[in-house]
Amino acid sequence: MHSSRIKNNSSAATAYKNFFRSQIGLNTNLGRLSSSLGISSASDNSSDTIISAQKEVQVAEMKRADTNAQQAHDLVQTAENGLIEIRGILTLMREIAAQSVTEVITDISRANNDLEFQALGSEITRIASETERNGIHVLDGSFTGNTLQIGFGSDENQRLTFSIINVAEDGLKIATDNLQSVANARTAIDNLGASIEMVDAERSKLGVAQDQIQFVVSDLTSARQNMPQSTIQDADYALE
């Protein structure tokens, strides 16, 4: 009785095994070269994959924080632009009041001055009521204790909280002023001087807020530029 035996070709098996490994390596090399990524799956380098994923999250958070800061800056800039317009009108109103404080003009001239004075006051109220950014009104007194997110952290240093006064006629205490008499014109001059000081104080406060936001934006930009994510993910073309 003859026994049969299956012979193994060890040389062929070794060759196939080596070929299989070479094929996997070649596919990996080609994948990295075509994608420019040194890490295409967790099997490439598990520790670097985790680090890269963490940095991706950080970069995404920084981008969101940068957008938040830019939006905050735009809102504050919108408020300041409105204040600049209102201050110019207040200055003009004070000049008109100064024309009416002298006894040498006629009552008709004083009445005409008062018509222009009242129209300018109404324009101040219109600007204060309509100045807004993304539906948020900033000069009508409703912007009180509002918080703007300017960073990506949760601590208070990443937030900016402030208020903006009402710069309409009633908020500036000039709603009842008129130039119908010399005495009224003198009162208007004093009230307008105080109103200009209030507007200047608000502009100064907004300037500080803009500086804070710009510092945050600058820090975020530097942090994103220095984030060495690409050195982990990018393929080494010479090595591949």
Disulfide bonds with the S-S distance in Angstrom:
none
